[in-house]
Amino acid sequence: MFVEKKQNKSGSTSVRIIQKVHGKRKCVKVIGCSSDAEDIGLLVKRGSRWIEEHQAGVPLFEFDDEAVAYDKVLAGLRQSQLRLVGPELIYGTLFDRIGYDKVKTADNDLFRALVITRLYHPGSKLRTSEYMERFMHRSYSSDAIYRFLDELCVRDRTAEQVREASDESIGVKWQVEQVAFEHTKAVMGGQVTVAFYDTSTLYFESQEDEVRVPGYSKDGKNENPQVVLGLLVGTGGNPIGYEIHKGNQYEGTTLLPIVKKLEKRFSLSHPIIVADAGLLSAKNIEQLETEKYEYIIGARIRSMSRADKETVLGLGLKDGKLKSITIKGRRHVISMSDGRAKKDAKDREKGIQRLEKRFAKGKITKASVNNRGYNRLLTLKGETTVTIDQNKIAEDARLDGLKGYVTNSKIKDKEVVENYRNLFFIERAFRMNKTDLAIRPIYHRLFNRIEAHVCICFTAYTILLELERILKKTEDKKNKIPGITIYRAKFLAESLYKIEYVNPYNGKNMSVVLRTDYDEEVMRLLDAIGLKL
């Protein structure tokens, strides 16, 4: 008798026991069938063993030793032998590829673990510690994490001091920004010619101090203490650097210091600065012009004087048209969009409905004594009553669809508008940090821990953005196969586990990444990143 491997039409291989009887081949037993090379090898061994037992006259039991061994292995498995490896495999690879593995900290492994955990399981440091121990088998007490955060960021250091200092003494924030900038420069073709700036607020579930103070909150948490986060990015939202400011600091005063500092540090050649209308002030513009920066800043057409509004309306712009005009000695690019006009009208209608509901009794409240939002449509009568002014509504409607941009650049009108539209990426950067990375609320009290927390989120955001850039390759328009999103990638990463066990035949310690129910997608994801299991 001998073992035979027979190729089937389906592509699989059958392993059979063959015996010659009177010169003819006879199939005595079919051991099994498989398309996997390892399984086929195991079936061949099982067939050889069957022949030895049969020829020796040993009866074949219903469950042979191999089956018993399998049962022993499976019965002896413990949760501690199962390890989540997908996040480390995917996010960890990008962590290294971007260059964050070169960042020197008091504990590089912990820094890496905190960044990767922030990407797939953001939460408090206590929850992070529990999660890492349960799924990654990395034991860090919350106290150890807090001590690490205390040492992570060095405060009150100038760029000159950092450049002169040894690598070991450079604050991690500086190193992280350096790595982020080099990566951004590489992605953008070797130079940064346009930089986008915006601010957001991060609130705290704790008491205020000299830095964490209440202010105008973009999260609608005006009663909570907060800090102001200023973020500078390149085209596509690729990060350059950030700064943290007191919670009540006016965002307009945060622009020039960070631009000048990062420009000097990274040897930027006076990039065009793009910012939204919140930073439009005479002082800001004068400072930018004095420092010889080119800028593109959103204009507030509805806040212009009546004469300037009439000048804008006098252009008679139609859908999709642009035109430059000079207002108060500065170039304004004005655009018109029918789609934006419909949105403006719809937003105003909703705003009016909210006003009507709030002032149904015609009584003024403290919150209405301002000109924010649609409160500009109100008219005060006497000392206590307030009404919605229909004439103001009609005037406001005339400006629907118009958008303005103030600039001193020499680029064409169309390029001005296109560059300003890229502010979408920095708005998206804040949104990704606040939702995907859960950067706020912040529960820390000490400022160096606050800065360390933001530094970790900044690092994670760079990785998330790079993953998104890579995943665009997974789209196959020809075969109508959609690309993998960063949210789907996170789900797939969390499905990849490794199991460690002892081989019962040779006693060797073994490990294998378990197959998932989404193997095809996982392979597409890994291929895009350049990985193999």
Secondary structure, 3 states (H helix, E strand, C coil): CEEEEEECCCCCEEEEEEEEECCEEEEEEEEEEECCHHHHHHHHHHHHHHHHHHHCCCCCCCCCHHHHHHHHHHHCCCHHHEEECHHHHHHHHHHHHHCHHHCCCCCHHHHHHHHHHHHHCCCCHHHHHHHHHHHHCCCCCHHHHHHHHHHHCCCCCCHHHHHHCCHHHCCHHHHHHHHHHHHHHHHCCCCCCEEEEEEEEEEECCCCCCCCECCCCCCCCCCCCEEEEEEEECHHHCEEEEEEEECCCCHHHCHHHHHHHHHHHHCCCCCEEEECHHHCCHHHHHHHHHCCCCEEEEECHHHCCHHHHHHHHCCCCCCCCEEEEEECCEEEEEEECHHHHHHHHHHHHHHHHHHHHHCCCCECCHHHCCCCHHHHHEEEECCCEEEECHHHHHHHHCCCCEEEEEECCCCCHHHHHHHHHCHHHHHHHHHHHHHCCCCCCECCCCHHHHHHHHHHHHHHHHHHHHHHHHHHHHCECCCCECCCCHHHHHHHHCCCEEEEEECCCCCCEEEEECCCCCHHHHHHHHHHHCCCC
